[in-house]
Amino acid sequence: MNSTIKRVLTTIIAPPLLFALIFFLPHASYAALSVLAVLVTIGGAYELRNLSNSAHGTTGGMPVVITAFLPLAQWVQNHCLPDVEVTFFMFTILSLALCVMELSKGREDAYAASILRLANGILILFYPGLLITFIQRITVFQAPGALLVLFFLIIFGNDIFAYVFGVWLGKNNRGWASVSPNKSIAGLVGGILSAVVLGGLFVFFVPALSAALSLPKAIILSVLTAVVANIGDLIESAFKRSAKMKDSGTLIPGRGGLLDSIDSMLVAAPVFYFLLAGFGVQ
């Protein structure tokens, strides 16, 4: 089975499973979604650590399991302490813990090596650890299920149609992004426009969303989320390029690793969340 067929099958199977999780397991502040976030965070952190080790010729590094404390903290914040920034407190504590860990190695290694380890550790905490918690934060708004579906619809719509338009019309306009030479202008524009259409139609036809978001706001939300999703994809491509690796891993058939599948949503989630808050969505 070639990679294209595997990618298509993965794309067909994954979104319905995710939407089923959102609609059928909303209990306890979407605890099931938070469990998934924990697992994805650990897997993504493991892949990012491997990319970093490959890029710098190092081994070992920060225990990736500690990144799980961030989505766990976000669930506690959502479910028990909505007025306390538990997640940012946890991120600060874990970052300081990494600094303390470096004190024991400062005499053994050069300053540059120490800074490199510390920077890599904080990067892993931030990406994917902290960024994924913004997906969980979407559940604090009214109509959280519909908003989660809207977010993933924009992300998946952009990704799927960027691939379709890239294959269809992108043969002669590739190479605009040096970190990912196979990406085409046709794929970029086609993906964003498709995400906007899907997002706008979904808001228009779902009463819970149309009451909270006007059509112009829905279009702005979809455009900016899709644009930033593409930036997220390029960021991860830069990570892989520096490590001289084609994929971040081999976990997902036809797509590579976890980071290859969640890179766009990690960076887009904060933008989506803050836009909702800025638009006055309750």
C-alpha positions, 0 to 999 in steps of 0.5 A: 500500500503506497503512502498516498493511499495510507494518507487518504485512509488515515484522513478518512478515519481520524476525523470521525473518531475525533468528532465521536470523542467530542460528541459522545464523551463530554463528561467531566469537562471533556476528560476523555479529550484531556486523556488524549491530549496527555498521550499526544503530548508525551508522544509529540515531546518524545518525537521533538526530543529525537529531532533535537538529538538528531540535529545536535548529535546528542542523546537523552534529554529531558524526561518527556513524561513530565510534559503530561503535567501541562494538559493534566493541569489544564483539565484541573483548571477547566474542571475545578479551578476556572479562576486560577491559571493552573496551567501557566503556573505548572509551565513556570514551575517545570521551566524552573525545575529544568533550570535547577537540573542544569545546576548539577551539570554546570561544572561538567559542561560548557555554558553553551551545552547547558544553554542548549539543553535548557532551551531544548527542554523549555521548547519541548514543554512549550511545543507541544506541552503548553500549546496543546492545552489551548485546545482544551481551553476551547471547552470553557466556552458555551457550545464547546462541542460545536466550537471544537468541531469548528476548530478541527474542521478548519484544520482538517479542511485546510490540510486536506484541500491543500493536498488536493489543490497541491496535487491538482494545480501545484506542479508549477508553483512549488518551492515558495517555502524553502523549509518545505520545497514541495508545498505549492502556492495553489495548495496554500491558497486552496487550503485556506479558501476551503477552510474558510468556506467550511468554517463559514458554512458550519457557523451559518448552519449551527444555531449555537454558533451563528448566535455567538459569531456573525458571518464576518467574524466566522470568516476572520476566525477561519482565515486567521486560524487556517493561515496560522495552521500553515505556519505551524506546518512550516515550523515543524518542517524547519525542525525536521529539516534541521534534523535532516529527517523526512518525518518526525516519526513512524506512528501514523501510516501515510503521515509519519509521526504525531507531530506531522499530524498535529503541527498545524493545530498546535500553533493554530489553537492559541489563535483560535482561542484568543480570537473567540475571547476577543470576539466576546464569545461566552 
